[in-house]
Amino acid sequence: MKAQQTVFDFLKDTMGHSTLLAISGELMPFANDSFDNARFLSQLLFWVDDREEWTPIPFKEWKTIAKLSRYAVEKARYYFYDLGVLEYKVKKDAQGNPTAHYKLDFKVLMTELKKFFKGAKTVILSSYAELLKTKREQNQKQMSTKTYTPYKEKLESKNIGRQSEQDRRQELKDKYEPLYL
């Protein structure tokens, strides 16, 4: 049995399910550089799946399963609502309690993701390539113009820690000579 399957079996026995959500690092910039927003979107994608109808998700589930605070849920909800990806309304559930209902527009989500990653990838790659190019040029320029001085000369020229050896010896001689006379 694989180690991964062992962990999944343990989680299933402990929590009642073995579903783990992965949050890609590349999703963070799309989610406004917020881990909570990325976690909100990942959890919402898991719960909503391909459904076209409204999905009731009480705050209690956000808190216990996704470990998101009320503030984090509200912030993420507004962010994705403004992006046009998410619809939200409060309706009563089967017991008559007001419950948040969510609906994802997958077409808009895919359009936004494609648009974001198409633009971000070229910007990131071009800026990274430019950065590497300029760093390489700077290093080559420094290596060609740099002359190295021996370490001892550097210390003496900066007078680090103490005076030159001759001055130190003279100072010791002046200090202890009266004692031996």
Buried (B, 14 or more C-beta within 10 A) or exposed (E): EEEEEEEBEEBEEEEEEBEEEEBEEEBBBBBBEBEBBBBBBBBBBEBBEEEEEBBBBBBEBBBEBBEBEEEBBEBBBEBBEEBEBBBBEEEEEEEEEEBBBBBBBBEBBEEBEEEBBEEEEEEEEEEEEEEEEEEEEEEEEEEEEEEEEEEEEEEBEEEEEEEEEEEEEEEEEEEEEEEEE
